[in-house]
Amino acid sequence: MTDSYLSLHEESLCKKIMAKPTPIKVRYFLISLFRGISQVILQKNALSGVLFLFGVAVNSTIMALGITLGVITATACACTLHYPAKQIEEGRFGYNGALVGVVIFSLYAPSALTVFLIIGGSALTVFIIRFMMCHISLPAYTAPYILVIWAIWTLAPTLNLASAETLTSEKISTWGVFEGIGQIIFQNNPITGICFLVGVFISSKAHAFWSIIGGVLATLLAMFLDLSPTLILAGVFGYNASLSAIALSNGSKQWLAPLAGSVLTVPIAVTLMSADVIILTAPFVLSSWIIWFLKRNFSLTH
């Protein structure tokens, strides 16, 4: 099937959707939005997306507004550019925008400038992920939003961005387990982490299992390496491992790849921290790319 045929097919599909009655178009857009939020934790389920958004709102209304603005901007941008309708509906163009929104409001105080950065940054992720889909064989994962946030973070001192207020509410402790799952969308709240885990479980029981295994394994490794107890209890070393375990277990019964990917996130995170670089989900992306490459070229199949 040629690229030109696919382009014509997708253009025809977009036109068919746009020709539908308004309620159907609204339903299509809403499903795309919530699937976009669900794709942040590598799911394709609108109900999971609702639970993820609810979980963020439990911890921070402002960050829930950020994730909403980001996913709406990115999804609307992809629709305007007539990118593949199926990929839009799957949420593949929305999740990086969602992450831009939540991270900017987690780092910086709400203002006209930060809203502009969310809109502009979310739109930019759409172009980046489309380029990666078309020209790079590696899975994009969350690389587009990482590049955008690193750029904003580097420019922040010259933009005079005010830091966000630190959330200081009393929370129960789950020794970094559910905190780590909450940190996948940058929420240091075990209740939020439970909401996320339920959302993953609804979409995939296997992914829910691996999210816990990956996070616990990385947390234990961080304890063994005598890393910061504060960061461990906050789930900072768990969330990238959870994502890597989910990504590398996807569609197979292999166990070595997700375990290896989870472990690898810890030294990558420590290296980035030592270099004074905001880690985001870079350890997940880098570890998953490394294991993905090894699986593809050296038959890592156990």
BELCOR-V535826 format. One record per helix or strand. SS is the DSSP state (helix for helix, strand for strand). FROM is the first residue (numbers start at 1). TO is the last residue. Records with the same first field share a line. If there is no record, write none. Layout:
SS: FROM-TO + FROM-TO
//
This chain:
helix: 3-18 + 22-41 + 46-59 + 61-80 + 85-89 + 95-107 + 112-135 + 143-159 + 177-185 + 190-203 + 205-224 + 229-233 + 239-249 + 256-274 + 282-298
strand: 108-108 + 163-163
//
